Amino acid sequence: MTDRSEDDYAEQFATWNVKRLPMSFASRRILIGHEDKVVGDSLAFSLRLKGSQVLHAQSLQSLRPIAAAWRPHALLLDTRLDVAAGFAFLRSLQGKDSKNMLLVAMSNSRPFDAIDALKAAGFDAHCRRPCATWRIAGLLDDYFSETILRETTLRQA
């Protein structure tokens, strides 16, 4: 095992805007926007196993109507879908309806998505692709926790 600095860790997975929306598993609506069908579907499957309602879309054209009608509590967004438009889709979600929505960037490692740009776009957290599913699940568990927020391995950037 190698010794990694806090900065290295935060470059791979971090949360910088801690939000909480306590609710039961069955009430949780999680929207995944991921370009890769296999990755998006497998993440959706693992989150459904925990009891959440999960939808996956592979394009912004598919995400827009789902986000508007379904009003998810969390959005896991593959940055490749929105980066070319300067995160216009993400910015369109920000407002009264998204105040409690957790916005997680599934960010690029090649080419590198800058953390400052993700923060400026309005994301609450990020993970570099490929990202361990347990990290996403842990972040969501903390966000939706109905009990006192437990200590996690997540570190604030």
Salt bridges, closest charged atoms under 4 A:
GLU6 OE2 - ARG155 NH1 2.76
GLU11 OE1 - ARG128 NH2 3.41
GLU35 OE2 - ARG80 NH1 3.65
ASP41 OD2 - LYS37 NZ 2.70
ASP41 OD1 - HIS56 ND1 2.93
ASP78 OD2 - HIS34 ND1 3.48
ASP78 OD2 - ARG80 NH2 2.69
ASP78 OD1 - ARG129 NH1 2.79
ASP124 OD2 - LYS19 NZ 3.10
ASP141 OD1 - ARG28 NH1 3.67
ASP141 OD2 - LYS50 NZ 2.92
ASP142 OD1 - ARG150 NE 3.66
